[in-house]
Amino acid sequence: MFWYDGELIEGDSLSIGIDDPGLLYGATVFTTLRVYDRSLDRPLTHWQLHCDRLRHSIQAFEWQSPDWRRLRQGVEILLAYYPVLRIAIFADGREWIIGQSLPVDLKERQQQGIVGWVADESLYRRSLAAYKTGNYLSAWLARQKAQKLGAKEAILLDEAGNWLETSTGNLWGWKEECWWTPALEEKLLPGIARSQLIEWLQSQNIPVKQNRWTPEFVRDLEAIAYSNSVMEIIPFSLIIHPLGKQFLNCNLLALEHLRSYFLT
């Protein structure tokens, strides 16, 4: 079951033209949201922020806006069946919404951490990094390679070897009694969970700073985690790097700072 161009469709296949730019070039923009308590009005769902993200991309690319009322109609139908919704907009304004389930081991990942892999090849650098477009091939390739190596998430780098983000989220690190996250000037996606966490940490008087994650900076971080709107906060317990493995004795007390936001 999914929603496409104003219709609820029963099935798992979509018919589009062979010359559709979305098919040929990945010419779509998308956002993925977790619907808390099956409500778009729940604060943690951040419905308006997800719509703003789509609007910003559509305006930047000078595409046609979707029918926002119809888009919400499709979302409200599907949220009764799925806790996670991926909303994509085509260049001509068509909307496409699919539902997803939360990972069955999400709690385990949140509590015990996961293995990450540093994707240090140029093959894995994202184009148009500040936007969520349908051309997500480099990040997808990085995550596939990470999984082949026994990791669950890939960490993406810039040309100088500085850490930017993961293939699906934004990075967080703890040291010197402060939370750190890569600055947006470093060509990375401005995640919704990222921006809300920064605001919340500041409101709680918990130190948080944005900076460049050089290899030297990363080396002595006491905890490393990533965030996104679906997974919330996932810490890393081990990071596989071409120069060797980095075992992390995560600062669990510090991680509670970030987790507490999702309990509000």
GISULNOR-V957180 format. One record per backbone hydrogen bond with DSSP energy under -0.5 kcal/mol. CO is the residue of the C=O (numbers start at 1). NH is the residue of the N-H. If there is no record, write none. Layout:
# GISULNOR-V957180
CO;NH + CO;NH
This chain:
# GISULNOR-V957180
1;99 + 2;9 + 3;97 + 4;7 + 7;4 + 7;9 + 9;2 + 9;11 + 14;16 + 17;20 + 20;23 + 20;24 + 21;25 + 21;27 + 22;26 + 26;28 + 26;134 + 26;135 + 27;91 + 28;134 + 29;89 + 31;87 + 33;35 + 33;85 + 34;36 + 35;38 + 36;39 + 39;42 + 40;47 + 42;45 + 42;46 + 43;46 + 46;50 + 47;51 + 48;52 + 49;53 + 50;54 + 51;55 + 52;56 + 53;57 + 54;58 + 55;59 + 56;60 + 57;61 + 58;62 + 58;63 + 59;62 + 66;68 + 67;71 + 68;72 + 69;73 + 70;74 + 71;75 + 72;76 + 73;77 + 74;78 + 75;79 + 77;80 + 78;81 + 78;82 + 83;35 + 84;100 + 85;33 + 85;87 + 86;88 + 86;98 + 87;31 + 88;96 + 89;29 + 90;93 + 91;64 + 94;90 + 95;5 + 96;88 + 97;3 + 98;86 + 100;83 + 100;84 + 103;106 + 105;109 + 106;110 + 107;111 + 108;112 + 108;113 + 109;113 + 114;237 + 114;238 + 115;152 + 115;153 + 116;240 + 117;119 + 117;155 + 118;120 + 119;157 + 121;124 + 122;125 + 128;131 + 131;133 + 132;30 + 134;136 + 136;140 + 137;141 + 138;142 + 139;143 + 140;144 + 141;145 + 142;146 + 143;147 + 144;148 + 145;149 + 146;151 + 147;150 + 153;117 + 154;156 + 154;167 + 155;119 + 156;164 + 156;165 + 158;161 + 162;158 + 163;213 + 165;156 + 169;166 + 170;227 + 172;225 + 173;180 + 174;222 + 174;223 + 175;178 + 178;175 + 179;209 + 180;173 + 181;211 + 183;186 + 184;187 + 184;188 + 189;191 + 191;195 + 192;196 + 193;197 + 194;198 + 195;199 + 196;200 + 197;201 + 198;202 + 199;203 + 200;204 + 201;206 + 202;205 + 205;207 + 207;179 + 209;181 + 211;183 + 211;213 + 212;214 + 213;163 + 214;218 + 215;219 + 216;220 + 217;220 + 218;221 + 223;174 + 224;236 + 225;172 + 226;234 + 227;170 + 228;232 + 231;233 + 232;228 + 234;226 + 235;114 + 237;248 + 238;116 + 239;241 + 239;246 + 240;118 + 241;244 + 244;241 + 245;247 + 246;239 + 247;249 + 248;250 + 250;252 + 251;255 + 252;256 + 253;257 + 254;257 + 254;258 + 255;259 + 256;260 + 257;261 + 258;261 + 258;262 + 259;262 + 260;263 + 261;264
